[in-house]
Amino acid sequence: MGSACNVNLELTVKKDEPTRVPPMEETEKGHYFLCNLDQNIAVIMRTIYLYKSEEKETIDVAKVIRESLSKVLVHFYPLAGRLTISPEGKLIVDCTGEGPFFVEAEANCSVMEMLGIASADPMVLKNLVYEVPGAKNIIETPTFTVQVTKFKCGAFSVGMAMNHCMADGISAVEFIHSWGEIARGLPLSLPPALDRTILSARNPPMIEFPHNEFLDIQDISKTHELYDEEMMYRSFSFNPEKLVRLKNKALEHGVLTKCTTFEALTALVWRTRCKALRMNPDQQTKLLFAVDGRSRFNPELPKGFFGNGIVLTNALCKARDLLDEPLSHAVELVQGAVKLVTDSYMRSAIDYFEMTRARPSLNGTLVITAWSRLAFHSPDFGWGETIYTGPVGLPEKEVALFLPSGEDRKSISVNLGMPASAMKVFEEEVMQI
C-alpha cells in the first residue's frame, strides 16, 4: 500500500446525509435468533474495498451499489433489522426491515494519494466508513452501514461497518459476494442458510471440556506497566520464501512431520511476543484464535450458513515453555488447539456460555485474527477485483492481525501493536527468520 504523494495533503471526505436502504421486497418481521457463538463477539468490523472505475463519466456507481444492496437484503433480511435484548438477556435481531444506513461521499484527492496518506497514518481510512454519531452502546449502533466514496481520479471505495454478531468473516465474504452477483445481474450462486437455531444450547446444557478461553490470568510479569509506554504499531511482511524458511525452522528438530503456514506463523508471533514483553518464566500465557467449525459440526452446518460458524480455541502454557523450547514446541501447542475443536467441544462451548454468560478474558493473552485465508479481495460489483482491501483501524493491544499482501496475495503481513521497547525486540527477532 502507498505511493509517492503530496505529504502535506490532508484527506477530507465530504459526506452526504445518510439514508436507509430497505429490502426491495417485503421480508419476514419479528425476532431473529442469534446463537451463543454470536453473543460474545458483538464488535464492529470495519472494512474497505477500493476499485478503479474506468467509466467514471457514464455510470452512477453509488446507484448501482445502492440498488443491488436493496435486492440482496431480500435474501439477507436480518441485516436490515436492528439489535435488541431478549427476555433472557441475550442479543437478538428485531427484523424491522428498515435497512442499513447508506452514505455517499467525495474525497478531495486521488485514490493513490489517499493510500499514500494511509501508509503513514492508517487511521485516515476511518473516513471511508460511516459510523452513526452519538451511538452510546452496541444496541444503538446499526448492525450494518455502507459508504460509497468517490475519488478525484474516478476510483471509488465501498466502506462497510458490520456487527460481528451478524456474521463471521466467511459469512461476510459470502454476503458481499452475493451482493456483487446481484450488482452484475446474476442469480445467487449460494443462497444463505439463515436458521441459527441449529446452534442452540442443549437442554440441559452439558460442559464437557475445560474452557480456558475464559480463564482469567494473573499478570505476574507486570506487563501492564510496559503498556504505559507509547504504543507502536508495525506491519511485518512474510513473503513466500520467508514463510517456507519459517516452516522449515518449525520442522528442523524432527518432532513434527508437517505444519501449516498459519500454525508456524502463529507459533512464531506468540513466542516472540512473550519474549518482547519480557514475561516472567512462570507467567501463564494464553493464545486464542478462531477455528471454522462449519465442517467440524456433526452434522456439518449447511452450505451458505449465515452467522458465526467459528469457535474460539486456545492454548495455555507458561512463558518458559515457549521460550526455552524450540519453535516446534509452540507449533505443537497451536496444532493441539486446532485439534481440540470437535463437535462435542463446540457444543460444550455453546453450553458453557448458556450456563455462565462468561466473556473470554484477555489478560496475558494473544488473539490471532487471520484474514489471510479469506477471499476478501473478491467482491466484484461490476468493476473487477479490488485494488486494495483491508480492515479499518489498528489492532487492540492483545491482537495480531494476519492479512494477505503483495500483488499475488501470497505474502502475509502481520500487523500488531506493542509498547515501543517491546516492539524493538520483536522486530529484531522476526528479522532473523
C-alpha positions in Angstrom: 0.0 0.0 0.0 1.2 3.5 -0.6 2.7 5.6 -3.3 4.6 8.8 -3.9 2.2 11.6 -3.0 2.0 15.1 -1.6 2.8 14.5 2.1 1.2 17.8 3.1 -2.2 16.8 1.6 -4.8 16.1 4.2 -7.6 13.7 3.4 -11.0 15.3 3.7 -14.2 13.4 2.9 -17.4 15.3 2.3 -20.4 13.1 3.3 -24.0 13.5 2.3 -26.8 12.9 4.8 -27.3 9.1 5.4 -30.4 7.5 4.1 -31.8 4.0 4.7 -31.8 1.2 2.1 -34.7 -1.2 2.9 -35.0 -4.6 1.2 -36.7 -4.2 -2.2 -39.5 -6.7 -1.3 -41.4 -7.3 1.9 -39.3 -9.6 4.3 -40.0 -11.5 7.4 -40.7 -9.5 10.5 -40.3 -10.4 14.2 -37.4 -11.6 16.2 -34.4 -13.4 14.7 -32.5 -15.7 16.9 -28.7 -15.2 17.5 -26.9 -18.3 18.8 -24.4 -18.3 21.7 -21.5 -18.2 19.3 -22.8 -14.8 18.1 -23.2 -13.3 21.6 -19.5 -12.9 22.6 -18.3 -11.0 19.5 -20.7 -8.1 19.2 -17.9 -5.8 17.9 -18.0 -3.7 14.8 -15.9 -5.0 11.8 -14.9 -2.1 9.5 -13.6 -2.9 6.0 -12.9 -1.0 2.9 -12.8 -2.2 -0.7 -11.2 0.1 -3.3 -12.0 -0.1 -7.0 -10.8 1.6 -10.2 -13.6 2.8 -12.3 -12.7 3.2 -16.0 -16.2 4.5 -16.9 -16.4 7.3 -14.3 -18.5 9.6 -16.6 -21.1 7.1 -17.6 -22.1 5.0 -14.6 -23.5 6.1 -11.3 -21.5 3.8 -9.0 -23.5 4.7 -5.9 -26.8 4.0 -7.6 -25.6 0.5 -8.8 -24.4 -0.4 -5.3 -27.5 1.0 -3.6 -30.0 -0.8 -5.8 -28.1 -4.1 -5.6 -28.0 -3.8 -1.8 -31.7 -3.3 -1.7 -32.1 -6.5 -3.7 -29.6 -8.6 -1.8 -31.2 -7.7 1.5 -34.3 -9.6 0.5 -32.2 -12.7 0.9 -30.1 -11.5 3.9 -33.0 -9.7 5.7 -31.6 -9.8 9.2 -29.0 -7.2 8.1 -32.0 -4.8 7.5 -33.0 -5.0 11.2 -31.7 -3.7 14.5 -30.3 -5.4 17.6 -32.3 -5.6 20.8 -32.2 -7.7 24.0 -34.3 -10.8 24.5 -36.2 -11.6 27.8 -33.3 -13.9 28.6 -30.8 -11.0 28.4 -29.3 -12.1 25.0 -28.8 -10.2 21.8 -31.5 -10.9 19.1 -32.4 -9.0 15.9 -35.6 -7.2 15.6 -36.4 -7.6 11.9 -37.8 -4.2 11.3 -36.9 -4.1 7.6 -35.8 -0.5 8.0 -32.5 -1.3 6.2 -28.9 -0.2 6.8 -27.7 3.4 6.6 -26.2 4.3 3.2 -24.0 7.3 2.7 -22.5 8.9 -0.5 -19.2 10.8 -0.1 -16.5 12.5 -2.1 -12.8 12.7 -1.2 -10.5 15.6 -2.1 -7.7 13.5 -3.6 -7.0 10.6 -5.9 -7.1 7.0 -4.5 -3.3 6.7 -4.8 -2.8 9.9 -2.8 -5.2 8.6 -0.2 -3.2 5.3 0.0 0.0 7.3 0.4 -1.5 9.2 3.4 -2.8 5.9 4.8 0.6 4.2 4.7 1.8 6.9 7.2 -1.4 7.1 9.2 -3.8 4.1 8.8 -6.4 5.8 10.9 -7.4 8.1 8.0 -9.2 5.1 6.4 -11.9 5.6 9.1 -13.1 8.5 7.0 -14.3 5.9 4.4 -16.7 4.1 6.7 -19.9 5.6 8.1 -20.5 5.4 11.8 -23.6 6.8 13.5 -22.6 9.8 15.7 -23.6 9.6 19.3 -24.3 5.8 19.5 -23.6 5.0 23.2 -23.7 1.2 23.1 -24.0 -1.8 20.8 -27.8 -1.6 20.8 -27.8 2.0 19.5 -25.1 1.1 16.8 -26.5 -0.1 13.5 -25.9 -3.8 12.6 -24.6 -2.6 9.2 -23.7 0.6 7.3 -22.4 1.3 3.8 -20.5 4.3 2.5 -19.6 4.8 -1.2 -16.7 7.4 -1.6 -15.7 8.7 -5.0 -12.1 9.9 -5.6 -10.9 12.6 -7.9 -9.3 10.0 -10.2 -12.6 8.2 -10.8 -11.8 5.4 -8.4 -14.2 4.7 -5.6 -14.4 2.8 -2.3 -17.1 0.8 -0.6 -16.7 1.1 3.2 -18.7 -1.2 5.4 -19.3 -1.5 9.2 -20.9 -4.7 10.2 -21.5 -6.1 13.7 -19.6 -9.3 14.1 -22.6 -10.9 15.9 -24.3 -10.8 12.5 -21.6 -12.7 10.5 -18.1 -14.1 10.9 -15.5 -13.5 8.1 -16.7 -16.4 6.0 -20.3 -15.3 6.1 -19.4 -11.7 5.5 -17.5 -12.7 2.4 -20.4 -14.8 1.1 -22.8 -12.0 1.7 -20.6 -9.4 -0.2 -20.0 -12.0 -3.0 -23.8 -12.4 -3.3 -24.2 -8.7 -3.4 -21.7 -8.4 -6.2 -23.5 -11.1 -8.2 -26.8 -9.2 -8.0 -25.0 -6.0 -9.0 -23.7 -7.8 -12.1 -27.2 -9.1 -12.9 -26.5 -12.7 -11.9 -28.6 -15.1 -9.7 -27.2 -16.0 -6.3 -24.8 -18.9 -6.6 -25.1 -19.6 -2.8 -28.3 -18.6 -1.2 -27.9 -18.0 2.6 -29.0 -20.6 5.2 -30.4 -18.3 7.9 -31.5 -20.7 10.6 -29.2 -20.3 13.6 -31.4 -22.4 16.0 -29.3 -25.4 14.8 -26.6 -24.0 17.1 -28.9 -23.6 20.2 -27.6 -24.8 23.5 -28.6 -28.3 24.5 -31.3 -29.0 27.1 -30.0 -29.5 29.7 -26.6 -27.8 28.9 -23.5 -30.0 29.3 -20.0 -28.7 29.9 -17.7 -31.5 28.9 -14.3 -29.7 28.5 -12.3 -27.1 30.3 -12.8 -23.8 28.5 -9.6 -22.0 29.2 -10.5 -19.3 26.7 -12.4 -17.7 29.7 -9.6 -18.2 32.2 -8.5 -15.0 33.9 -4.7 -15.0 34.1 -2.8 -13.1 36.8 -0.3 -10.6 35.3 2.8 -11.6 37.5 5.1 -10.1 34.9 3.6 -6.6 35.4 3.2 -6.4 31.6 0.6 -3.6 32.2 3.4 -1.3 33.3 5.1 -1.7 29.9 1.8 -0.6 28.3 2.2 2.8 30.0 4.9 3.4 27.3 4.0 4.9 24.0 2.3 2.2 21.7 3.9 1.4 18.4 2.0 -0.2 15.5 4.0 -2.1 12.9 3.4 -4.4 9.9 5.8 -7.2 9.2 5.7 -8.8 5.8 6.4 -12.5 5.3 6.9 -13.3 1.6 6.5 -17.0 0.3 10.3 -17.6 0.7 10.3 -16.4 4.3 7.2 -18.5 5.1 9.0 -21.6 3.7 12.1 -20.8 5.9 9.8 -20.4 8.9 8.1 -23.8 8.3 11.4 -25.5 7.8 12.6 -24.0 11.1 9.5 -25.4 12.8 10.2 -28.9 11.4 14.0 -28.9 11.9 14.2 -30.9 15.1 12.2 -33.8 13.7 9.5 -33.5 16.3 6.9 -32.6 13.7 6.4 -34.1 10.2 4.2 -31.2 8.9 2.7 -27.9 9.8 0.7 -25.2 8.1 1.8 -21.7 7.4 -0.9 -20.4 9.9 0.4 -22.8 12.6 4.1 -21.8 12.1 3.4 -18.0 11.9 1.1 -18.1 14.9 3.7 -20.0 17.0 6.4 -17.5 16.0 4.3 -14.4 16.9 3.1 -15.9 20.2 6.7 -16.9 21.2 8.3 -13.7 20.0 5.7 -11.5 21.7 6.3 -13.3 25.1 10.0 -12.6 24.8 9.4 -9.0 23.7 7.1 -8.3 26.6 9.7 -9.7 29.0 7.3 -12.2 30.5 8.3 -13.8 33.8 9.2 -17.5 33.1 6.3 -18.6 35.4 3.8 -16.2 33.7 0.9 -18.1 32.2 0.2 -17.1 28.7 -2.8 -17.9 26.5 -3.3 -18.0 22.8 -6.8 -17.5 21.3 -7.8 -17.9 17.7 -11.0 -18.8 15.8 -11.4 -22.1 14.0 -14.1 -22.5 11.3 -16.5 -25.1 12.8 -18.7 -25.5 9.7 -17.3 -28.8 8.6 -16.5 -29.9 12.2 -20.0 -29.9 13.5 -22.0 -33.2 13.2 -24.0 -32.8 11.1 -22.0 -30.2 9.2 -23.5 -26.7 9.0 -25.4 -26.2 5.8 -23.7 -24.6 2.8 -24.2 -20.8 3.0 -24.7 -20.8 6.8 -25.1 -17.1 7.6 -23.8 -16.3 11.1 -20.9 -17.2 13.3 -19.7 -20.8 12.5 -16.4 -20.1 14.2 -15.4 -21.2 17.6 -12.6 -19.7 19.8 -10.0 -22.3 20.7 -7.0 -21.8 23.0 -3.6 -23.0 24.0 -2.2 -22.3 27.5 1.3 -22.6 28.9 4.0 -20.9 31.0 6.2 -18.4 29.2 9.3 -20.6 29.9 7.7 -23.4 27.9 7.6 -21.2 24.9 10.9 -19.6 25.2 13.2 -22.5 26.4 11.8 -25.0 23.9 12.4 -24.8 20.1 9.8 -23.3 17.8 8.4 -26.8 17.1 7.0 -26.9 20.7 5.0 -23.8 20.2 3.7 -25.2 16.8 2.6 -28.3 18.7 0.6 -26.2 21.1 -1.1 -24.4 18.2 -1.8 -27.8 16.5 -3.3 -29.1 19.7 -5.6 -26.1 19.9 -6.8 -26.8 16.3 -7.4 -30.5 17.1 -9.4 -29.5 20.2 -12.2 -28.2 18.0 -14.6 -31.2 17.6 -18.4 -31.3 17.5 -18.6 -32.1 21.2 -16.1 -29.3 22.1 -18.1 -26.7 20.2 -21.4 -27.9 21.7 -19.7 -27.7 25.2 -18.6 -24.1 24.4 -22.1 -23.1 23.4 -23.5 -24.7 26.6 -20.7 -23.0 28.7 -22.0 -19.6 27.6 -25.6 -20.7 28.3 -24.7 -21.5 31.9 -22.2 -18.8 32.7 -22.6 -15.9 30.3 -18.8 -15.5 30.6 -16.7 -13.4 28.3 -13.2 -14.5 27.2 -10.6 -13.0 29.4 -7.6 -11.3 27.6 -5.1 -11.0 30.5 -1.8 -12.5 29.4 -3.4 -13.4 26.1 -2.6 -13.1 22.4 -5.5 -13.2 20.0 -4.7 -14.1 16.4 -7.2 -12.8 13.7 -6.4 -14.3 10.4 -7.8 -12.7 7.2 -5.1 -14.4 5.2 -7.4 -17.3 4.4 -10.5 -15.3 3.5 -11.3 -14.2 -0.1 -12.0 -10.6 1.0 -10.4 -9.3 -2.2 -13.1 -11.0 -4.4 -16.2 -8.8 -4.3 -16.9 -7.7 -7.8 -19.7 -5.2 -8.3 -19.0 -4.9 -12.0 -15.7 -3.1 -11.8 -13.5 -6.2 -11.4 -11.5 -7.1 -8.3 -10.4 -4.6 -5.7 -7.1 -2.7 -5.9 -7.0 -2.7 -2.1 -9.0 -4.5 0.6 -8.4 -4.3 4.3 -9.7 -3.6 7.8 -10.0 -0.1 9.1 -8.4 0.8 12.4 -5.5 -0.7 14.4 -5.5 -4.0 16.2 -6.1 -3.9 20.0 -3.0 -4.5 22.1 -3.9 -8.2 22.6 -4.5 -8.8 18.8 -2.2 -9.7 15.9 -3.8 -9.5 12.5 -2.7 -11.7 9.6 -3.5 -10.1 6.2 -2.8 -11.3 2.7 -0.4 -8.9 1.0 1.6 -8.4 -2.2 0.3 -8.3 -5.8 -0.5 -12.0 -5.8 -1.6 -12.0 -2.2 0.7 -14.9 -1.4 2.6 -12.9 1.2 1.2 -12.4 4.7 1.6 -9.2 6.6 1.4 -9.4 10.4 0.0 -6.2 12.0 0.2 -5.6 15.7 0.7 -3.0 18.4 3.1 -3.2 21.4 4.9 -0.8 23.7 7.9 0.8 21.9 10.6 -1.0 23.8 8.9 -4.4 23.2 8.4 -3.7 19.5 12.2 -3.2 19.1 12.8 -6.7 20.5 10.0 -8.2 18.4 11.4 -6.6 15.2 15.0 -7.9 15.9 13.7 -11.4 16.5 11.4 -11.5 13.4 14.2 -10.2 11.2 16.2 -13.3 11.9 13.9 -15.6 10.0 
